[in-house]
Amino acid sequence: MINIEFWIIFALILFIIELGTSTFYLLSLGIGAVTAAVLNYLSYDVTTQLIGFSIVTIICIIISRPLSKKINEKSSDKKYNSQRLIGKKAKVTENINSEKIGKVIVDNETWIAVSDEELETDEIVEVIDIDSSKLVVKRNY
């Protein structure tokens, strides 16, 4: 016989693990486990608890699937904050060459920059990549 403590502990474990994911599958299982715990508390047999667990879990998955897709789709479209700078124009504020790191201004923010070309102060350059926390720039022709 499955007791109420099993269902409650199972639900709590699923809820905690769900915090690290955005799939809602474990949340659905956790809600199903809570349902089974309630059925256990109301003295229903194990078969009824398992059926209640299964039905509620399936309903929750069906309801939450579109939300999960929407959330995961949005998060995969987002670029890291610095990635938004690729392709933007920047102004050199400290000379840059292949042996010297310089500085550029992009969107009113100062960034450390590197380049294979010799770039002088006040030149307009384009951000072509990001290497760690440094912008990789090239002359804008």
N, C-alpha and C positions, 0 to 999 in steps of 0.2 A: 504494500500500500504506500502511496506517495503522500507525505504529510505536507501541511501548509508551509512549514519552514523551508522545505525544498523549493517550492515554487517562489517564495519570497526571495531567498538567496539567489536562485537562478535569475529572477527578474533583475535584482540589483546588479549582479555581475554583468548581465547583458546591457543594462543602462550605462554602467561605467565604461564598458568597452566601446559602446556606441559614441561616447564623447570624442573618441579619437577618429571616428569615421564620419562620412556624410552620406551614407547609403540608405539609412533608415531601416535596413533589414533587421539589425539587432534590436532596434527600438520596437519594431513590429513584434519580434519574438518576445521581448520583455513585456509588452502590453498583453500578449497572449498568455504569458506566465502569470501576470497579475490576475487575469480573468480566471485562470485555472485555480489560483489561490483563493479567490472569492468563492468559486464553486466548491472547493475543498472545505472552506469555512462553513458553507451552507450544507455540508454533509452529503454532497453528491459523490457517487462512486468514481473510481479511477477512470473508467471508460468515458464518462461524461466530462470529466476534467480534461482528458486528452482531446476529445472532440471539440470542447469549448476552446481550448488552447489552439488547436489547428484552425478552426473557423475564424476566430478573431485575428490570428496571425495572418491568414490569407487575405482577409478584408483590409487589414492595415497595410499590407504590402501593395495591394491593388490601389489603395487610396494614396499612399505615399510615393509611389513610383514616379508619377509625373513631377512631383515636387523635387524628388531626388535628381531626376534628369536635369531639371531647370537649374538647380543649385550647382551641380557638377559642370554643366555647360558654361555657366557664367564664370565659375572659378577658373576653368581652363582657358577662357578668353582673356583673362586679366594678365597683363604683363607686370613684371616686377617694376617697381617705381623707376629704377634707373633704365630699364629696357625701353621706356617711352622716349628716351632721348635719342635712340638710334634713328638716323636720317635727319635729325634737326641740325640747324646751322648754329655755330658757336663763334665767339670772338676770342682770339688769343690775347691773354693779358700778360703772359710771361713767355718769352721765346721757348720754342720746342725744337729739339732735333733728336736724331736717333740715339744719342748718348745722354740726353738731358730731358728730364721730366719738366713740363711747364704747366701753365694753368689756362683754362678757358672759362668763359661765362656762357651758360646756356639757360634760357628762361630765368634770368636774374639769379642764377645760382652759380657759384664758383666751383669748378671741378679740376682735379689733377688730370692732366692729359699727356698722352704719348703719341709719337708719330714717327714714321720712317723718313719723313721729309723734314727739311729745315723750314720752320714756320716762325715768322716774325710777329712781334706785338701788333695788335690791331688788324691782323689778317682775319678774314672770315673763312672758317673751316666747316667741314661736315663731320658729324659723329658717325663712324662706321661700325663700331663695336664697343664692347665693354669688357675690360680685362680686370677682374676683381673689382676694385673700387676706382679704377682709372678709365677714363674715356680714351678710346683709340680714334684719332681724327686724321683727316686728310684735307689737303688744300681743296677748296671749292672753286672749280673752274667755271 
